[in-house]
Amino acid sequence: METAVKKILAKIDANNLPAVPRVLLDLIQATREPSVNIDELTKIISQDTGLSAKIIATANSPFYRRTTEVNDLNRILILLGLSTLKTIAITKAVQQFFSQLSHAQQNFLELIWYRSLNCALLAKKIASLIAYDAADEAYLTGLLHRIGQLVLLDCFPKEYAELLDTQNELTIENGEKKLFGANHYEIGAFFNRKLAIAIIDCRCRVIPTSKRRRD
């Protein structure tokens, strides 16, 4: 299996492999520290003006907006609170990373992102319900659990788009194995290790049931 994965990743030129944004790595590290505070996160987020702008825009969206518009990052972080801030910042940083991978099949990219975000929200909710002390890691794992699909879409835009169009969540794994020699769970785990995102060294998969609907 690992040989097949390596062959797939070899199709991505080493010099073109998307770099993990420094701010994302710093955020991952910071959110693992129980003592992290607003000032530390402000300093990290301020490294990336694009991410700062996205957080400000999100905070002023109808979902979060207060009576008056706020444009000061530090003030926004205080108003949002640490937990909400972590969620927004990591979401935007990972979304920024996703956008580097491929634009060949925009409709599939949007679908993968939508499903990843839903999984992240559900993972964080479950973590809270069972009092798991690393809810932010659960959230990040959810965001990245389909990154193997992005790699396949980047390496084989035509072939994988056709596979996505004809397979559902219950059959996609076998289709990937047959066509590429590895599935997106295995590719995602290998890719995350390659990017040195150590806390996401996992293989996430659908558990088939006879009653599960095709989505």
Secondary structure, 3 states (H helix, E strand, C coil): CHHHHHHHHCCCCHHHCCCCCHHHHHHHHHHCCCCCCHHHHHHHHCCCHHHHHHHHHHHCCCCCCCCCCCCCHHHHHHHHCHHHHHHHHHHHHHHHHHCCCCCCCHHHHHHHHHHHHHHHHHHHHHHHHCCCCCHHHHHHHHHHCCHHHHHHHHHCHHHHHHHHHHCCCCCHHHHHHHHHCCCHHHHHHHHHHHCCCHHHCCCCCCCCCCCCCCC
